[in-house]
């Protein structure tokens, strides 16, 4: 089992920035990839970004150029740096983890991000 704990959410004005963190613990040998999804109540959960153990990344089109994802393997932590935030980025952001064949498999509890003036 792997446990994921997110932090860093909050309220920010449009154009502002936030950095989310996700600390993983447990059977770390079972995961290679980490990532972030987001969900607005009533909508489907959607992929935001993903990073492999080799630090290859991919992003949803709606965050390209604004969000970056990184990881510190020594700390078992993944980060989502969100810049130039827009009101439509308001959602609960979930950290996730898995391997190449099963992703996402593990989920965090989510952290709320609200972009509003």
Chimera marker file (.cmm) of the C-alpha trace (Angstrom):
<marker_set name="trace">
<marker id="1" x="0.000" y="0.000" z="0.000" r="1" g="1" b="0" radius="0.5"/>
<marker id="2" x="1.000" y="3.599" z="-0.657" r="1" g="1" b="0" radius="0.5"/>
<marker id="3" x="-0.337" y="6.614" z="1.199" r="1" g="1" b="0" radius="0.5"/>
<marker id="4" x="-0.402" y="10.045" z="-0.424" r="1" g="1" b="0" radius="0.5"/>
<marker id="5" x="-0.844" y="13.294" z="1.483" r="1" g="1" b="0" radius="0.5"/>
<marker id="6" x="-1.353" y="16.570" z="-0.349" r="1" g="1" b="0" radius="0.5"/>
<marker id="7" x="-0.809" y="20.077" z="0.934" r="1" g="1" b="0" radius="0.5"/>
<marker id="8" x="-0.562" y="23.606" z="-0.418" r="1" g="1" b="0" radius="0.5"/>
<marker id="9" x="-4.082" y="24.335" z="-1.580" r="1" g="1" b="0" radius="0.5"/>
<marker id="10" x="-5.914" y="27.522" z="-0.751" r="1" g="1" b="0" radius="0.5"/>
<marker id="11" x="-7.447" y="30.713" z="-2.053" r="1" g="1" b="0" radius="0.5"/>
<marker id="12" x="-5.555" y="32.765" z="-4.625" r="1" g="1" b="0" radius="0.5"/>
<marker id="13" x="-6.442" y="35.649" z="-6.893" r="1" g="1" b="0" radius="0.5"/>
<marker id="14" x="-6.526" y="35.251" z="-10.675" r="1" g="1" b="0" radius="0.5"/>
<marker id="15" x="-3.016" y="35.473" z="-12.055" r="1" g="1" b="0" radius="0.5"/>
<marker id="16" x="-1.532" y="34.213" z="-8.811" r="1" g="1" b="0" radius="0.5"/>
<marker id="17" x="0.475" y="31.093" z="-8.043" r="1" g="1" b="0" radius="0.5"/>
<marker id="18" x="0.307" y="28.106" z="-5.742" r="1" g="1" b="0" radius="0.5"/>
<marker id="19" x="2.522" y="25.092" z="-5.221" r="1" g="1" b="0" radius="0.5"/>
<marker id="20" x="0.972" y="21.799" z="-4.241" r="1" g="1" b="0" radius="0.5"/>
<marker id="21" x="3.005" y="19.088" z="-2.560" r="1" g="1" b="0" radius="0.5"/>
<marker id="22" x="2.327" y="15.379" z="-2.304" r="1" g="1" b="0" radius="0.5"/>
<marker id="23" x="4.259" y="13.185" z="0.092" r="1" g="1" b="0" radius="0.5"/>
<marker id="24" x="4.167" y="9.463" z="-0.542" r="1" g="1" b="0" radius="0.5"/>
<marker id="25" x="4.824" y="6.751" z="2.016" r="1" g="1" b="0" radius="0.5"/>
<marker id="26" x="4.518" y="2.990" z="2.252" r="1" g="1" b="0" radius="0.5"/>
<marker id="27" x="5.488" y="0.499" z="-0.440" r="1" g="1" b="0" radius="0.5"/>
<marker id="28" x="7.411" y="2.926" z="-2.586" r="1" g="1" b="0" radius="0.5"/>
<marker id="29" x="8.902" y="0.172" z="-4.710" r="1" g="1" b="0" radius="0.5"/>
<marker id="30" x="5.450" y="-0.401" z="-6.202" r="1" g="1" b="0" radius="0.5"/>
<marker id="31" x="5.190" y="3.024" z="-7.818" r="1" g="1" b="0" radius="0.5"/>
<marker id="32" x="7.100" y="4.754" z="-10.566" r="1" g="1" b="0" radius="0.5"/>
<marker id="33" x="4.818" y="7.517" z="-11.751" r="1" g="1" b="0" radius="0.5"/>
<marker id="34" x="3.140" y="10.294" z="-9.804" r="1" g="1" b="0" radius="0.5"/>
<marker id="35" x="0.680" y="12.884" z="-10.942" r="1" g="1" b="0" radius="0.5"/>
<marker id="36" x="-2.208" y="15.205" z="-10.307" r="1" g="1" b="0" radius="0.5"/>
<marker id="37" x="-5.867" y="15.123" z="-11.219" r="1" g="1" b="0" radius="0.5"/>
<marker id="38" x="-8.554" y="17.656" z="-10.452" r="1" g="1" b="0" radius="0.5"/>
<marker id="39" x="-12.284" y="17.560" z="-10.025" r="1" g="1" b="0" radius="0.5"/>
<marker id="40" x="-15.101" y="20.060" z="-9.819" r="1" g="1" b="0" radius="0.5"/>
<marker id="41" x="-18.217" y="18.850" z="-8.030" r="1" g="1" b="0" radius="0.5"/>
<marker id="42" x="-20.562" y="17.360" z="-10.584" r="1" g="1" b="0" radius="0.5"/>
<marker id="43" x="-17.824" y="16.888" z="-13.158" r="1" g="1" b="0" radius="0.5"/>
<marker id="44" x="-15.560" y="14.015" z="-14.052" r="1" g="1" b="0" radius="0.5"/>
<marker id="45" x="-12.092" y="13.895" z="-12.498" r="1" g="1" b="0" radius="0.5"/>
<marker id="46" x="-9.570" y="14.994" z="-15.107" r="1" g="1" b="0" radius="0.5"/>
<marker id="47" x="-5.855" y="14.500" z="-15.517" r="1" g="1" b="0" radius="0.5"/>
<marker id="48" x="-3.648" y="17.540" z="-15.004" r="1" g="1" b="0" radius="0.5"/>
<marker id="49" x="-0.053" y="16.340" z="-15.075" r="1" g="1" b="0" radius="0.5"/>
<marker id="50" x="2.095" y="13.232" z="-14.732" r="1" g="1" b="0" radius="0.5"/>
<marker id="51" x="5.766" y="12.594" z="-14.038" r="1" g="1" b="0" radius="0.5"/>
<marker id="52" x="7.680" y="9.346" z="-14.373" r="1" g="1" b="0" radius="0.5"/>
<marker id="53" x="10.496" y="8.067" z="-12.195" r="1" g="1" b="0" radius="0.5"/>
<marker id="54" x="12.855" y="9.354" z="-14.875" r="1" g="1" b="0" radius="0.5"/>
<marker id="55" x="11.208" y="12.794" z="-14.683" r="1" g="1" b="0" radius="0.5"/>
<marker id="56" x="9.503" y="12.645" z="-18.043" r="1" g="1" b="0" radius="0.5"/>
<marker id="57" x="6.387" y="14.769" z="-17.887" r="1" g="1" b="0" radius="0.5"/>
<marker id="58" x="3.141" y="15.342" z="-19.664" r="1" g="1" b="0" radius="0.5"/>
<marker id="59" x="0.387" y="17.875" z="-19.149" r="1" g="1" b="0" radius="0.5"/>
<marker id="60" x="-3.204" y="18.475" z="-20.035" r="1" g="1" b="0" radius="0.5"/>
<marker id="61" x="-3.548" y="21.065" z="-22.776" r="1" g="1" b="0" radius="0.5"/>
<marker id="62" x="-5.417" y="23.434" z="-20.479" r="1" g="1" b="0" radius="0.5"/>
<marker id="63" x="-2.404" y="23.825" z="-18.150" r="1" g="1" b="0" radius="0.5"/>
<marker id="64" x="0.488" y="23.724" z="-20.606" r="1" g="1" b="0" radius="0.5"/>
<marker id="65" x="2.746" y="26.720" z="-20.163" r="1" g="1" b="0" radius="0.5"/>
<marker id="66" x="1.242" y="27.524" z="-16.768" r="1" g="1" b="0" radius="0.5"/>
<marker id="67" x="1.792" y="24.440" z="-14.579" r="1" g="1" b="0" radius="0.5"/>
<marker id="68" x="4.919" y="22.414" z="-13.993" r="1" g="1" b="0" radius="0.5"/>
<marker id="69" x="5.336" y="19.114" z="-12.209" r="1" g="1" b="0" radius="0.5"/>
<marker id="70" x="8.470" y="17.915" z="-10.473" r="1" g="1" b="0" radius="0.5"/>
<marker id="71" x="9.531" y="15.336" z="-7.919" r="1" g="1" b="0" radius="0.5"/>
<marker id="72" x="12.156" y="14.799" z="-5.276" r="1" g="1" b="0" radius="0.5"/>
<marker id="73" x="12.710" y="11.058" z="-5.105" r="1" g="1" b="0" radius="0.5"/>
<marker id="74" x="14.813" y="11.335" z="-1.968" r="1" g="1" b="0" radius="0.5"/>
<marker id="75" x="11.831" y="12.891" z="-0.194" r="1" g="1" b="0" radius="0.5"/>
<marker id="76" x="9.195" y="10.771" z="-1.957" r="1" g="1" b="0" radius="0.5"/>
<marker id="77" x="7.495" y="14.030" z="-2.855" r="1" g="1" b="0" radius="0.5"/>
<marker id="78" x="5.887" y="15.374" z="-5.998" r="1" g="1" b="0" radius="0.5"/>
<marker id="79" x="5.098" y="19.021" z="-6.618" r="1" g="1" b="0" radius="0.5"/>
<marker id="80" x="2.692" y="20.884" z="-8.842" r="1" g="1" b="0" radius="0.5"/>
<marker id="81" x="3.673" y="24.493" z="-9.438" r="1" g="1" b="0" radius="0.5"/>
<marker id="82" x="0.678" y="26.406" z="-10.708" r="1" g="1" b="0" radius="0.5"/>
<marker id="83" x="1.216" y="29.841" z="-12.208" r="1" g="1" b="0" radius="0.5"/>
<marker id="84" x="-1.108" y="32.340" z="-13.857" r="1" g="1" b="0" radius="0.5"/>
<marker id="85" x="-4.079" y="30.697" z="-12.199" r="1" g="1" b="0" radius="0.5"/>
<marker id="86" x="-7.526" y="31.233" z="-13.647" r="1" g="1" b="0" radius="0.5"/>
<marker id="87" x="-10.959" y="30.966" z="-12.029" r="1" g="1" b="0" radius="0.5"/>
<marker id="88" x="-11.591" y="27.846" z="-14.108" r="1" g="1" b="0" radius="0.5"/>
<marker id="89" x="-8.678" y="26.168" z="-12.315" r="1" g="1" b="0" radius="0.5"/>
<marker id="90" x="-10.823" y="26.100" z="-9.171" r="1" g="1" b="0" radius="0.5"/>
<marker id="91" x="-11.185" y="22.461" z="-8.159" r="1" g="1" b="0" radius="0.5"/>
<marker id="92" x="-10.133" y="19.816" z="-5.691" r="1" g="1" b="0" radius="0.5"/>
<marker id="93" x="-6.693" y="18.627" z="-6.727" r="1" g="1" b="0" radius="0.5"/>
<marker id="94" x="-5.779" y="15.008" z="-6.094" r="1" g="1" b="0" radius="0.5"/>
<marker id="95" x="-2.324" y="13.512" z="-6.018" r="1" g="1" b="0" radius="0.5"/>
<marker id="96" x="-2.053" y="10.062" z="-7.521" r="1" g="1" b="0" radius="0.5"/>
<marker id="97" x="0.568" y="7.397" z="-8.042" r="1" g="1" b="0" radius="0.5"/>
<marker id="98" x="1.041" y="4.120" z="-9.813" r="1" g="1" b="0" radius="0.5"/>
<marker id="99" x="3.260" y="2.371" z="-12.277" r="1" g="1" b="0" radius="0.5"/>
<marker id="100" x="3.459" y="2.311" z="-16.036" r="1" g="1" b="0" radius="0.5"/>
<marker id="101" x="0.702" y="-0.270" z="-16.391" r="1" g="1" b="0" radius="0.5"/>
<marker id="102" x="-1.582" y="0.867" z="-13.590" r="1" g="1" b="0" radius="0.5"/>
<marker id="103" x="-1.922" y="4.612" z="-13.372" r="1" g="1" b="0" radius="0.5"/>
<marker id="104" x="-3.407" y="6.138" z="-11.436" r="1" g="1" b="0" radius="0.5"/>
<marker id="105" x="-3.741" y="3.493" z="-8.759" r="1" g="1" b="0" radius="0.5"/>
<marker id="106" x="-3.302" y="5.248" z="-5.425" r="1" g="1" b="0" radius="0.5"/>
<marker id="107" x="-5.014" y="8.487" z="-4.497" r="1" g="1" b="0" radius="0.5"/>
<marker id="108" x="-4.581" y="11.204" z="-1.931" r="1" g="1" b="0" radius="0.5"/>
<marker id="109" x="-7.458" y="12.829" z="-0.091" r="1" g="1" b="0" radius="0.5"/>
<marker id="110" x="-7.428" y="15.986" z="-2.201" r="1" g="1" b="0" radius="0.5"/>
<marker id="111" x="-6.734" y="19.637" z="-1.546" r="1" g="1" b="0" radius="0.5"/>
<marker id="112" x="-8.999" y="22.517" z="-2.509" r="1" g="1" b="0" radius="0.5"/>
<marker id="113" x="-7.719" y="25.224" z="-4.842" r="1" g="1" b="0" radius="0.5"/>
<marker id="114" x="-9.937" y="28.273" z="-5.267" r="1" g="1" b="0" radius="0.5"/>
<marker id="115" x="-9.085" y="31.027" z="-7.719" r="1" g="1" b="0" radius="0.5"/>
<marker id="116" x="-11.191" y="34.090" z="-7.084" r="1" g="1" b="0" radius="0.5"/>
<marker id="117" x="-10.906" y="37.821" z="-6.638" r="1" g="1" b="0" radius="0.5"/>
<link id1="1" id2="2" r="1" g="1" b="0" radius="0.2"/>
<link id1="2" id2="3" r="1" g="1" b="0" radius="0.2"/>
<link id1="3" id2="4" r="1" g="1" b="0" radius="0.2"/>
<link id1="4" id2="5" r="1" g="1" b="0" radius="0.2"/>
<link id1="5" id2="6" r="1" g="1" b="0" radius="0.2"/>
<link id1="6" id2="7" r="1" g="1" b="0" radius="0.2"/>
<link id1="7" id2="8" r="1" g="1" b="0" radius="0.2"/>
<link id1="8" id2="9" r="1" g="1" b="0" radius="0.2"/>
<link id1="9" id2="10" r="1" g="1" b="0" radius="0.2"/>
<link id1="10" id2="11" r="1" g="1" b="0" radius="0.2"/>
<link id1="11" id2="12" r="1" g="1" b="0" radius="0.2"/>
<link id1="12" id2="13" r="1" g="1" b="0" radius="0.2"/>
<link id1="13" id2="14" r="1" g="1" b="0" radius="0.2"/>
<link id1="14" id2="15" r="1" g="1" b="0" radius="0.2"/>
<link id1="15" id2="16" r="1" g="1" b="0" radius="0.2"/>
<link id1="16" id2="17" r="1" g="1" b="0" radius="0.2"/>
<link id1="17" id2="18" r="1" g="1" b="0" radius="0.2"/>
<link id1="18" id2="19" r="1" g="1" b="0" radius="0.2"/>
<link id1="19" id2="20" r="1" g="1" b="0" radius="0.2"/>
<link id1="20" id2="21" r="1" g="1" b="0" radius="0.2"/>
<link id1="21" id2="22" r="1" g="1" b="0" radius="0.2"/>
<link id1="22" id2="23" r="1" g="1" b="0" radius="0.2"/>
<link id1="23" id2="24" r="1" g="1" b="0" radius="0.2"/>
<link id1="24" id2="25" r="1" g="1" b="0" radius="0.2"/>
<link id1="25" id2="26" r="1" g="1" b="0" radius="0.2"/>
<link id1="26" id2="27" r="1" g="1" b="0" radius="0.2"/>
<link id1="27" id2="28" r="1" g="1" b="0" radius="0.2"/>
<link id1="28" id2="29" r="1" g="1" b="0" radius="0.2"/>
<link id1="29" id2="30" r="1" g="1" b="0" radius="0.2"/>
<link id1="30" id2="31" r="1" g="1" b="0" radius="0.2"/>
<link id1="31" id2="32" r="1" g="1" b="0" radius="0.2"/>
<link id1="32" id2="33" r="1" g="1" b="0" radius="0.2"/>
<link id1="33" id2="34" r="1" g="1" b="0" radius="0.2"/>
<link id1="34" id2="35" r="1" g="1" b="0" radius="0.2"/>
<link id1="35" id2="36" r="1" g="1" b="0" radius="0.2"/>
<link id1="36" id2="37" r="1" g="1" b="0" radius="0.2"/>
<link id1="37" id2="38" r="1" g="1" b="0" radius="0.2"/>
<link id1="38" id2="39" r="1" g="1" b="0" radius="0.2"/>
<link id1="39" id2="40" r="1" g="1" b="0" radius="0.2"/>
<link id1="40" id2="41" r="1" g="1" b="0" radius="0.2"/>
<link id1="41" id2="42" r="1" g="1" b="0" radius="0.2"/>
<link id1="42" id2="43" r="1" g="1" b="0" radius="0.2"/>
<link id1="43" id2="44" r="1" g="1" b="0" radius="0.2"/>
<link id1="44" id2="45" r="1" g="1" b="0" radius="0.2"/>
<link id1="45" id2="46" r="1" g="1" b="0" radius="0.2"/>
<link id1="46" id2="47" r="1" g="1" b="0" radius="0.2"/>
<link id1="47" id2="48" r="1" g="1" b="0" radius="0.2"/>
<link id1="48" id2="49" r="1" g="1" b="0" radius="0.2"/>
<link id1="49" id2="50" r="1" g="1" b="0" radius="0.2"/>
<link id1="50" id2="51" r="1" g="1" b="0" radius="0.2"/>
<link id1="51" id2="52" r="1" g="1" b="0" radius="0.2"/>
<link id1="52" id2="53" r="1" g="1" b="0" radius="0.2"/>
<link id1="53" id2="54" r="1" g="1" b="0" radius="0.2"/>
<link id1="54" id2="55" r="1" g="1" b="0" radius="0.2"/>
<link id1="55" id2="56" r="1" g="1" b="0" radius="0.2"/>
<link id1="56" id2="57" r="1" g="1" b="0" radius="0.2"/>
<link id1="57" id2="58" r="1" g="1" b="0" radius="0.2"/>
<link id1="58" id2="59" r="1" g="1" b="0" radius="0.2"/>
<link id1="59" id2="60" r="1" g="1" b="0" radius="0.2"/>
<link id1="60" id2="61" r="1" g="1" b="0" radius="0.2"/>
<link id1="61" id2="62" r="1" g="1" b="0" radius="0.2"/>
<link id1="62" id2="63" r="1" g="1" b="0" radius="0.2"/>
<link id1="63" id2="64" r="1" g="1" b="0" radius="0.2"/>
<link id1="64" id2="65" r="1" g="1" b="0" radius="0.2"/>
<link id1="65" id2="66" r="1" g="1" b="0" radius="0.2"/>
<link id1="66" id2="67" r="1" g="1" b="0" radius="0.2"/>
<link id1="67" id2="68" r="1" g="1" b="0" radius="0.2"/>
<link id1="68" id2="69" r="1" g="1" b="0" radius="0.2"/>
<link id1="69" id2="70" r="1" g="1" b="0" radius="0.2"/>
<link id1="70" id2="71" r="1" g="1" b="0" radius="0.2"/>
<link id1="71" id2="72" r="1" g="1" b="0" radius="0.2"/>
<link id1="72" id2="73" r="1" g="1" b="0" radius="0.2"/>
<link id1="73" id2="74" r="1" g="1" b="0" radius="0.2"/>
<link id1="74" id2="75" r="1" g="1" b="0" radius="0.2"/>
<link id1="75" id2="76" r="1" g="1" b="0" radius="0.2"/>
<link id1="76" id2="77" r="1" g="1" b="0" radius="0.2"/>
<link id1="77" id2="78" r="1" g="1" b="0" radius="0.2"/>
<link id1="78" id2="79" r="1" g="1" b="0" radius="0.2"/>
<link id1="79" id2="80" r="1" g="1" b="0" radius="0.2"/>
<link id1="80" id2="81" r="1" g="1" b="0" radius="0.2"/>
<link id1="81" id2="82" r="1" g="1" b="0" radius="0.2"/>
<link id1="82" id2="83" r="1" g="1" b="0" radius="0.2"/>
<link id1="83" id2="84" r="1" g="1" b="0" radius="0.2"/>
<link id1="84" id2="85" r="1" g="1" b="0" radius="0.2"/>
<link id1="85" id2="86" r="1" g="1" b="0" radius="0.2"/>
<link id1="86" id2="87" r="1" g="1" b="0" radius="0.2"/>
<link id1="87" id2="88" r="1" g="1" b="0" radius="0.2"/>
<link id1="88" id2="89" r="1" g="1" b="0" radius="0.2"/>
<link id1="89" id2="90" r="1" g="1" b="0" radius="0.2"/>
<link id1="90" id2="91" r="1" g="1" b="0" radius="0.2"/>
<link id1="91" id2="92" r="1" g="1" b="0" radius="0.2"/>
<link id1="92" id2="93" r="1" g="1" b="0" radius="0.2"/>
<link id1="93" id2="94" r="1" g="1" b="0" radius="0.2"/>
<link id1="94" id2="95" r="1" g="1" b="0" radius="0.2"/>
<link id1="95" id2="96" r="1" g="1" b="0" radius="0.2"/>
<link id1="96" id2="97" r="1" g="1" b="0" radius="0.2"/>
<link id1="97" id2="98" r="1" g="1" b="0" radius="0.2"/>
<link id1="98" id2="99" r="1" g="1" b="0" radius="0.2"/>
<link id1="99" id2="100" r="1" g="1" b="0" radius="0.2"/>
<link id1="100" id2="101" r="1" g="1" b="0" radius="0.2"/>
<link id1="101" id2="102" r="1" g="1" b="0" radius="0.2"/>
<link id1="102" id2="103" r="1" g="1" b="0" radius="0.2"/>
<link id1="103" id2="104" r="1" g="1" b="0" radius="0.2"/>
<link id1="104" id2="105" r="1" g="1" b="0" radius="0.2"/>
<link id1="105" id2="106" r="1" g="1" b="0" radius="0.2"/>
<link id1="106" id2="107" r="1" g="1" b="0" radius="0.2"/>
<link id1="107" id2="108" r="1" g="1" b="0" radius="0.2"/>
<link id1="108" id2="109" r="1" g="1" b="0" radius="0.2"/>
<link id1="109" id2="110" r="1" g="1" b="0" radius="0.2"/>
<link id1="110" id2="111" r="1" g="1" b="0" radius="0.2"/>
<link id1="111" id2="112" r="1" g="1" b="0" radius="0.2"/>
<link id1="112" id2="113" r="1" g="1" b="0" radius="0.2"/>
<link id1="113" id2="114" r="1" g="1" b="0" radius="0.2"/>
<link id1="114" id2="115" r="1" g="1" b="0" radius="0.2"/>
<link id1="115" id2="116" r="1" g="1" b="0" radius="0.2"/>
<link id1="116" id2="117" r="1" g="1" b="0" radius="0.2"/>
</marker_set>
